[in-house]
Amino acid sequence: MGAPMGLSVAAQNAMRAPLNIVPPAMQEAIGQPVGQRTGRNAKSDKLAPRVAARQSKRAVRAVAAAPGSETGIVQVGQLGALQDAPIGLESGYGSNLWRGARLAFIAGQMARLPRDLSLAALRDAELTLHRSTTAAPVGTVDGGSWYAARLNRFLALGDTGSVLQLEALTGAVSGDPYAARAIVLAHLGRGDGAAACAVSAPKRGTRGYADTLPFFMQLMVYCQLRAGEFEKAGLTLQLNEKSLGADRFYRELAFLMAAQTQAEFGTVADVAAAKATETEPPLVVPSVLTPMQLALLQLAGYGLTEGLDQVPPYFMQSLAEDYAQPPATQLGAALAAMRHGSLSAERFSQLSQLSDLTAFQNPAEADAALNTPPPDAVFLALRLLEVDAQPINAQPSALVNALAQAQSRGLWRDMVLLLDDRLRNLQAASDGANAAPAFPADAPLAPFAPAFEAENGTDETGPGIEAAAQADQTYGDALHAALLPAMQLLAWADALSADSSAPADVLSAAPAALSFTPSAMAERILQFGDMPQTLGDLIAALADEPIFDEALSGDTDGSNISDVTEIADTRPHPIADWQAFEAQYGAATPALRAYLTRELAVYEGLGFDIPAAYSAAPSDGALDADALRIQKLADNKWVGDLVLALVDLYGEENAATLENAELVALLGYLRTAALDAPATALAEEILLAAAGRLSLIEPSAFIAPPILSFDETGPADILAASGALSVQP
């Protein structure tokens, strides 16, 4: 009997009893019986759809704590929405981060955000947002679920690990087709086809079944081909021509693989030539590949020559471990996976040694197409090979050369992370011999101070190591100074990976053994872990009792929270001697002045008082529409909306392109919303990027000028090593 007139299929489905999608482990955790119900409890299973639908709308009740939940309880009623309960992977920004947000707007915005975020601190801030233990924003969304939107954003950022961790916690894959698709993509992106094929296809009638049916049909064919069931795959293609017909390339390639025929690939011109000669035309690989097309091509052993910018970020790990790919493709995917955190720097180094880079090492013998600058990943791999080929006594200069060449291409941070173990070995050798043998004064040094593009658009070449031997400074001192920001970056990376609240002595441990006396500017970098302690941190460290101004409030019982006086900011200013700083700034070279201006912008963004002459904020204080909207989000402490808005506005910026005024505003928004840790991490990233550039252009700026000894007739003159450096008392 057909459905009554006017009653839609969606309405009929809405009256059905809710599906129990809770995995057994979760049922035990919340006190639900796992076995089949009998007796009186079995009656509810036999209720008519209308009755069951009415009962499913009854008030939920608090049952027990769910794994990963910080609310203490989870309200269990309609179990189909369990994955949207306050469950997460870390405490993060708290359970109220989506206060004021609407689900329809947030889900749509997340789908449009940039995928490749160059600012590592901003990317980490968004990942923390989605990993936080929190409930879904208010409202509903069509064509998906909040849980799936959360997983899809992880995939867009290349974080397949968080996708699989959330799935292990909720088990929602069995009842949410959109989530099931995300789980499959995460497995495929990690190169685990067996795990992807183990995910069951959604059941007919579940929400999103029709939308995801073509995807799971393609998955079925892929799994059959992967298992060598070629006849089954061919039959599936024939019987489901309607579901699989929309993707012509996938269907044609799958048919050839099911027939165990070697596929021929070509261009559009090759297809036209084949038609003219009435021969079988080759397959043309689309410029933009869908995930299942990419998985099928990998299964066929096809090496991608198309740009990786069209490949989904979550597939980079799989391509990095696929030796059927050309070296440029494999290393490019490995570099992207390293930036996403799914591949270690050590693994990239191993791949650079295993890849055949002969064509790039000998461009004269290669095709004309290779007589161009190599891709970034190949460039980094070649620099690693060059460093490893140097003798031990030439390692310091080789490391500096590699960093300088990487800096000229905007890859300084990547190069530092890839040189991690080599820099640590150098530091260990330096510590073991009082920092002398590792940095000999006569170390062989190739010219390494290339032209850098200055902010005013002109080329800028610093004096480099060759000019650093002023006032009895040695080449060893200059080499040490050139590596100081890199050493500090590794120290911060260690502290953040082990404990985000690591003390300052841990943060500055790596560059502690210096063979030279650091300048005041270098000391500020080494002590930066102490200085940015924000006002929010200071308040959190105080006693729980609020402080009241009795003269203003007239009472002492604390009943009026508005009477709480503001606690003074007691942070020591990073710049203790403004007179010396102004002298340094006035005599600075263009490269040093650009760095000092950047440093001041960091301090201003962190809330330190900066003289008006050095302020990077707009003088009139006027805000445009975007700034007004973001400032309102920060003032209201709507953390979720704020982080997504910042990613949308600044996601395509990097440490070099972010203007000083933008940096001040960005840090200010984060601090206003009490996001002190992300603000500090971003400030560290920006400051070290600027210091790394300066250390390679003008390393003498990091070395304190020498002080002449006193004699019996009177004090000797204090001589600065460079006019760009301040006088040290």
PyMOL commands that set and color helices and strands:
alter all, ss='L'
color gray80, all
select helices_A, chain A and resi 9-14+24-29+39-46+49-56+79-84+103-112+120-131+146-156+160-170+172-174+177-189+193-197+209-226+230-239+241-244+248-258+268-276+291-299+308-310+313-320+327-340+345-354+358-361+363-365+368-370+376-388+392-407+412-418+420-432+465-467+475-498+504-507+520-526+535-541+550-553+561-563+578-586+590-605+612-614+625-636+639-650+660-672+676-697+699-702
alter helices_A, ss='H'
color red, helices_A
select strands_A, chain A and resi 61-64+74-76+265-266+283-284+452-453+459-460
alter strands_A, ss='S'
color yellow, strands_A
deselect
rebuild
show_as cartoon
